[in-house]
Amino acid sequence: MIAFGVVTAYTLASLAYILSLFFRTRPWILLAQVLFSISVACHFLLILSLATRLNTIPLVSPAQGVNMVIFLASAVFLVLAWRKRTASLAVFFLPPATFVLALLMPSLAQRSDIFLNSYQYWYPLHTLSVIGGEALFVVAFITSLVYLVHERIIYKGTIHSPVAGLPPLSILDSLLYACLSLGFVAITIGMILGGLWASSIDLRLSSIAPKIMAGALMWVVFAFCLHQRFAIGWRGRRTAIITLVGFCVMLVVFLVMNLAFPHAHGIGLL
């Protein structure tokens, strides 16, 4: 019941934000913001419900991991949605997030008895740090997409387009940099905590090697984006494009790792 409510709330918020592109009145935008807030609140209740039902943090399957990424990304976009100059970002995030959530809901309650004891110590910190980094990468991906769309609108001179009310390029570039920086820190901390977790339960390196390689690849993607910005001065369009490529790499890694090595880190864990 809660799952249906979450999808319904996200769907209504998505429609409200899409329509707000055409009806730019304050009451309509406020309605979209309120619906988005309700969506995130319902999503939080769903996670609490899953945690109670599973008696552990709901991160023991790929579906639950993706669900948590969407929730954390939603929390970031909710903050941005209540700020006047970044409110329109939500319209690029909510529709695909709603679609993915609708696909995930039937499999969210999957249980696992592998590594449950590890949740008492390093594992939850490790997993939440990594997922937090991935959520920030989702925000960076959407921001990059909006940057490229807005830049194209400016070059074509279609300032009366329905999406012409997008955030200024300077704000998008600053947000992109912040997401990449914080995401890099989160992924780095997650990798360190993951090493402590593996040591605490005496895991063999060979049993988690695929996940280590996947995590290292994600870390390199973040590091490369930041290196190009600081060392070479890449900003704006170049940073946006490399972020889009990096996100695609992250998505492919997630799919390959959970399909080819589903037991390398618990049952399909991120």
C-alpha positions, 0 to 999 in steps of 0.5 A: 500500500505504501509502495503504491502511494509512493509511486502515485505521489511521485507521478503527481509531482512529475505531472505538476512539474511538467505542467509548471513549465507551461503555467509559470504561476506561483500557486502552480509551482507551490503545488508542485513543490508540495507534491514533491515534498509529500513524495519524499516523505512517503518514500522515507516511510516506505524505507522505514517500513522495509527496514522494520519488515526485514529487520535490517537496513533495506540494502540487501538487493539491487532493487533496494540499493537503487531505491535508496539512491533515488531516495537520497537523490530526491532529497537533494532535488527537493532542497533545490526545488524549494530554491527559486533559481534551481526549482526547474531541475526537478522536472528532469529528475522526477519522470525517470525516477518515477518510472524506475521506482514503478519497476522496482516496487514489486521486488523491494521486499526481497530478503537475504540472510547473507552478511546480516551480522555485518550490518552491526558494524562497518557495513551500513556505513560503507554501503550508505557512503557509496550509495550517497556518492552514487546519489550525488552522481545522479544529481550531477548527471541531471545537472549536466543534462540541464546544462547542455539543454540550456546552453543549446537554448541560448545558442539557438536564441529560443529564449521563449521556449517552455524550458527557457526558465532553467537555472543560469549556466553559472549556477549549474556549473557550481552545482555540478562541481559541488556534486562531483566533489562531495560524491568523490569524498563519499565514494572514497570514505565508502571504499575505506569503510568497505576495507574495514568491513571486509577485515572485520569479518575476515573476507577473502579478497578473491570473494569480493574482488569484482566489487572492489574493481567496480568501486575502484572504477567509479572512484576513477571516474569521479577523480578524472572529472575533478582532475580535469577541472582543476588541472586543465580548467575544464568547466561548463560543457566539457565537465557536463559531457564527461559527467554524462559519460561517467554516469553511463559507465557507472550504470553499466558497471552496476548492471554487469556486476549484479548480473555477472557477480550477484554473490560477490558482495552479498546478494547483488549489493552495490 
